[in-house]
Amino acid sequence: MSSDEETFRRLVVELRILEGTADALQTRVALVSSALTELMVAKMTLEGLEKEKTDAPLFVPIGGGSYVEAKLGSEDKVIVGVGAGVAIEKTMKEAKDNVDTRIAEYEKTKTSYEQQLRQVVEKIQNNRTELQELSAKLGEREKTSGV
């Protein structure tokens, strides 16, 4: 087996691995984007609640496009999830700060994933170009050797 054939096989294997990596990164970007959207909605909701007074009527989503009517118990106390199914009570300011911090972390993570994805896609394109060149070279070699 010639050096070009070995290089061709190596590039094919590397290309498959890179495509899998690109798929995984695209999935991660989508998950982080979804979480960011949810956090943005939470931020807007907190900002809206901040303007309301105790006993203000609210419509609380219960899923499936359905809502129940409720009354705001306190305009300054919020229950915030902190992970692993644990939630704690915080002030409105603490809750907003928590959401802002999480938004910043997710944006940084998304940027990192997008940068990695760009690098992988660039490497995929380079490998494809090199594969096409090698394929043409090997095809020419076969024609000239009469195989």
N, C-alpha and C positions, 0 to 999 in steps of 0.2 A: 504494500500500500504506500502510495506516494505521500509526501509531506502535505501537498495540497488536499488530498483526500482526507487525511487526518484532521487538518484544519477545518475542512468542510463539515465533517462529523462533529467536531468539537463545537463549532459555531451553531449547528442545529440544536445540539443539547443545551447549550447556553441560551439560545433563543427561547426554547421552551420554558426554561427556568425563569428567564426574565419576563416572559408573558404571564406566568403564574404570579410572579411578584407584582407585576403591574395590576393584575386583577385584584390581588389582595389589597394593594394600596388604594385602588379605586373604591373598594368596599369600605375601607377605613375612612376615606374622605367623606363618603356618603353618610356613614354613621356619625361622624363628628359634625357634619353639616346639619343633620337631623337634631342632634343634641343642642347645637347652637340655636337652631330655630326655636326649640322648646324653651331654652333659657331666655331668648329675646322676648318671647310671649310672656314668660314669668316676670321679666323686668317691666314690660309695659303694664302688666296687671298690677304689680306692686305700685307703680307710679300712679295708676288710676285709683287704687284703693287708698293711697295716701291722701287723696283729696276728699274722701268720703268721711262721714261722721258715723258714730256708733248707731246701730239700728237701721242704717241705710239698706234699702232692699237690693239684693243681688240675685243674679241667676247663675247657678253653679252647674257646670257641665257634669253629667253623670255617664256620658258615653253615648254613642250612636246618634249624635246630634240632638240629644235630649237634655233638658235642664230642669232643675228644681229651684223654686224660689226660696231664698234664705235671707237672713238679716245679718249685717256685719256686727260681730260681737265686740270687737275692739279694733280701733283704727291703727293701733301701734303694736299689736302683738301678732306675730306670724309664726307658723310652724314650718320649719325648714328641714328638708331631708339632708342628712350629712353622710349618707352612704350606708351600705350593708343593712338597709331596711330600718335605719335609725333616724328619727326626726326629733328636733329640739325646738323649743320656743325661743324666738329672738325678737328684738325690736324691729320695727320697720327699717330703720337705718342699717342695722346689722344684716338683715335679710337682703337688702339692696346691695350692700357691700359684698356679701357672699356671692350673690348672683353675678355681680360685675367681675369679681375675681375669677369665678368659674368661666365666664364668657372669655376673659382674657386668656386663660389657660387653654381653652378649646380652640380659640383663634390661633394661638401659637402652635398647637398640635396640628391643626389643619394646614397651616402654612408649611410646617415641616413635612407632612405627608405629601403635600402638593409638590414641594421641591424634590423630594425623593422620587415621586412619580415622573416628574419631568426628566430627571436624570435617567431613570429606567427606560422611559420611552425613547430618549435620545440614543441610549445604548442599543435598544432594539432596532432603531432605524439604521444605526451604523452597522450592526450585525447583518441586517437584511441586505444592505448595500454590498457588504463584503461577500455575503453568500451568493448574490447575483453575479458578482465579478468572478468568484471562484467557479461557479457553475458554468459560466461562459467559457472560462479557461479550460476546465475539465472537458467540456463538450468539444472544444476545438482540438484538444489533445486526442480525444477518441476518434474524431474525424480524420486527423492526420495519421493516426496509427492504424486506421482501417478496422477498428473493432466494432 
